[in-house]
């Protein structure tokens, strides 16, 4: 389980959970990313093309590149309901495939996960 707390204001911190989750799924692990605090900005419609991951000495990559890789590998994307409210989002604002869960469901998943890594 990866927990993403960063969003638009920290583009350099948005791709890593997707990258690591994709690698974990490629290793035949069940992997999910939980988006809380500013994290839902990463999976809001159109933000995948607006958030650019900077690269030293060159053009950056769109966050969508990393999102698509994760989805292709079967990574589950879960969003925190109160964090949607924080940003004025509804589930209609999220990309296809995002699931909403509450605090109790998050705690249950975290307690049964082999590892929880936060960004």
C-alpha positions in Angstrom: 0.0 0.0 0.0 1.3 3.4 -1.0 -0.2 6.6 0.4 0.0 9.7 -1.8 -0.4 13.0 0.1 1.1 15.4 -2.5 -0.5 17.0 -5.5 -0.3 19.8 -8.0 2.1 22.0 -6.0 4.7 19.3 -5.7 4.8 17.7 -9.1 8.2 16.1 -8.5 6.6 14.1 -5.6 3.6 12.7 -7.6 5.1 10.1 -9.9 7.0 7.9 -7.4 4.1 6.1 -5.9 2.8 5.2 -9.3 6.3 4.1 -10.4 6.8 1.9 -7.3 3.3 0.5 -7.4 3.7 -0.5 -11.0 7.0 -2.2 -10.2 5.4 -4.0 -7.3 2.5 -5.2 -9.4 4.9 -6.4 -12.1 6.4 -8.6 -9.3 3.0 -10.2 -8.9 2.0 -8.3 -5.7 -1.4 -6.9 -5.0 -0.8 -3.1 -4.9 -2.9 -0.1 -4.2 -2.3 3.7 -3.9 -4.4 5.6 -1.4 -4.8 9.3 -2.2 -5.4 11.6 0.8 -4.8 15.3 1.7 -3.6 16.8 -1.7 -3.3 13.4 -3.3 -6.7 13.4 -5.0 -5.4 16.1 -7.3 -3.2 13.4 -8.9 -6.2 11.4 -10.1 -8.6 14.3 -10.9 -9.6 14.3 -14.6 -7.2 16.3 -16.9 -4.6 16.7 -14.1 -2.7 13.8 -15.5 -1.8 15.9 -18.5 -1.4 19.1 -16.5 1.0 17.8 -13.8 4.4 17.6 -15.5 7.1 15.6 -13.7 10.3 17.8 -14.1 13.5 16.2 -15.5 16.9 17.8 -15.1 18.1 19.0 -18.5 15.0 18.0 -20.5 11.3 18.0 -20.9 9.3 16.4 -18.2 6.8 13.6 -18.5 3.1 14.0 -17.9 1.8 12.3 -14.7 -0.7 10.4 -17.0 2.2 8.3 -18.3 2.8 6.9 -14.8 -0.9 6.6 -14.1 -1.5 4.6 -17.2 1.4 2.2 -16.5 0.0 1.6 -13.0 -3.6 1.0 -14.2 -2.3 -1.3 -17.0 -0.6 -3.4 -14.3 -3.7 -3.7 -12.2 -2.8 -1.2 -9.4 -5.9 -0.2 -7.5 -6.4 3.6 -7.0 -8.3 4.5 -3.8 -9.3 8.0 -2.8 -10.1 9.4 0.6 -13.7 10.7 0.8 -12.9 13.7 3.2 -10.0 14.7 0.9 -12.4 14.9 -2.0 -14.4 17.3 0.1 -11.3 19.3 1.0 -10.8 20.1 -2.7 -14.4 20.4 -3.7 -14.2 17.2 -5.8 -16.8 14.5 -6.3 -16.2 11.1 -7.8 -17.3 12.5 -11.1 -14.1 14.6 -11.0 -11.9 11.5 -10.7 -10.4 9.5 -13.6 -11.9 6.1 -14.6 -11.0 3.3 -12.2 -10.7 5.3 -8.9 -12.6 4.0 -5.9 -13.6 6.0 -2.9 -13.1 4.6 0.6 -13.5 6.0 4.1 -11.3 6.0 7.1 -12.4 2.6 8.5 -11.7 0.9 5.1 -8.3 2.5 4.9 -7.4 1.4 8.4 -8.5 -2.1 7.6 -6.4 -2.2 4.4 -3.4 -0.7 6.2 -3.6 -3.2 9.1 -3.6 -6.1 6.7 -1.0 -4.8 4.2 2.4 -6.3 4.2 3.9 -2.7 3.9 2.5 0.8 4.0 4.7 3.5 2.4 3.8 7.2 2.5 4.7 10.0 0.2 
